[in-house]
Amino acid sequence: MIFLRKVFNRLLILALTLLSVNSHSQVFSQDWLQGYGSWATDVGVSICSDHLNNVYTCGFFSDTLVLNNGEILLSSNGRTDIYLMKQDSTGSILWAYSFGGEDYDGAWMDGFGNVIQLPGEVEVDRDGNVYLIGNFSGIVDFDPGPDNYLLNSEAALSGFVLKLDAEGSFSYAQVYKGSFITACITDSSNALMLAGSFFGEVDFELFC
């Protein structure tokens, strides 16, 4: 039996293997369990895996996100930032990045001062390319490397798509101004499909 005590809000990633005992019963075997976070807000929003059993998670956080017992620190540029992380089949972190500007990204504050989770999702295609979708405000650098790739929401919130390769290197990023992107999926030919809503007139052509 495993007991977890919640001291602060923490990200929790649990890897399980489904063991088929017989035709009438199934048992889960725990592979690994890891928790991340700090004293501030940190929320996991989406999780997926690839054919090599690497695990990808995304969400949002404020202040500082502590990973690997302090070996990796992600710092928020504003009120909340979006994070994206890749782990191998044993739970070891291969890379982790954060994206955000001066305001709320991946989250929003309502009229009562409550931080509200916005939709976001991570998806991986058959070649191991990683797609992150979500919603942001203001100006954000979506290139996790030494270069900059700035996108401007030009609205209170706009939807975005970010693509990284399997090593976590930047491929492209696109903003759809005036849209609200809520989900994504890739097909057998690695085509990316998006779902969401928009207001006014939005150009959905991919300029990459």
Protein Blocks (a to p, Z undefined) as FASTA:
>chain_A
ZZdddfbdcddddddddddfblmbccdddfbdcdeddfbdcddfbdcddfkopacddddd
ehjaceehhlaccddfblbdcddddddfkopafbdcddddfbdehiacdfkopacddddd
ddddfkopacdddddehjddfbfblbdcdddfkiabdcddddddfkopafbdcddehiac
fbdcddfkopacdddddehjadfbdcZZ
